[in-house]
Amino acid sequence: MRKLVIAISLLAFAGSAAYADPIKDRQALMKERGKLAGQLSKVVKGEEAFDAAAVLTALKALEANAEKFDAEKLFPAGSDKGDTTAAPKIWEDMPGFKAAGDKFLADVKAAVASPPADVDALKAQLNTIGGDCGACHETYRIKKG
């Protein structure tokens, strides 16, 4: 019984540790997202050669990243204070914010389901995905500087 209590306690602790600092957690998630989008952008810009397998790997990683996005856990009430560029609009319009995250996920899933065969196809997909990012940032992010 004691082992069971300890095991449950450890699981509870691990679950709470997953979002112990929602600001840092969401910043890390977005930083990873930006890095992945940057890798794909290099291919579109011709800075790196198009490699279908590598592009699909990056798109799948972007999909995994998007699936981790949980607006309520990453943006709980009160996490608008501190070192964050999250705009108050997030908490004023949580359904709209969640819808923006859902659209991004759907567009990334579509890209994974129909992998680009060449740079032009990747460019079209990245324009859609990047548009999702831009629209969300325009509405739900405070511009620095």
Rosetta blueprint (number, residue, H / E / L):
1 M L
2 R H
3 K H
4 L H
5 V H
6 I H
7 A H
8 I H
9 S H
10 L H
11 L H
12 A H
13 F H
14 A H
15 G H
16 S H
17 A H
18 A L
19 Y L
20 A L
21 D L
22 P H
23 I H
24 K H
25 D H
26 R H
27 Q H
28 A H
29 L H
30 M H
31 K H
32 E H
33 R H
34 G H
35 K H
36 L H
37 A H
38 G H
39 Q H
40 L H
41 S H
42 K H
43 V H
44 V H
45 K L
46 G L
47 E L
48 E L
49 A L
50 F L
51 D L
52 A H
53 A H
54 A H
55 V H
56 L H
57 T H
58 A H
59 L H
60 K H
61 A H
62 L H
63 E H
64 A H
65 N H
66 A H
67 E H
68 K L
69 F L
70 D L
71 A H
72 E H
73 K H
74 L H
75 F L
76 P L
77 A L
78 G L
79 S L
80 D L
81 K L
82 G L
83 D L
84 T L
85 T L
86 A E
87 A L
88 P L
89 K H
90 I H
91 W H
92 E H
93 D L
94 M H
95 P H
96 G H
97 F H
98 K H
99 A H
100 A H
101 G H
102 D H
103 K H
104 F H
105 L H
106 A H
107 D H
108 V H
109 K H
110 A H
111 A H
112 V H
113 A H
114 S L
115 P L
116 P L
117 A L
118 D L
119 V H
120 D H
121 A H
122 L H
123 K H
124 A H
125 Q H
126 L H
127 N H
128 T H
129 I H
130 G H
131 G H
132 D H
133 C H
134 G H
135 A H
136 C H
137 H H
138 E H
139 T H
140 Y H
141 R E
142 I L
143 K L
144 K L
145 G L
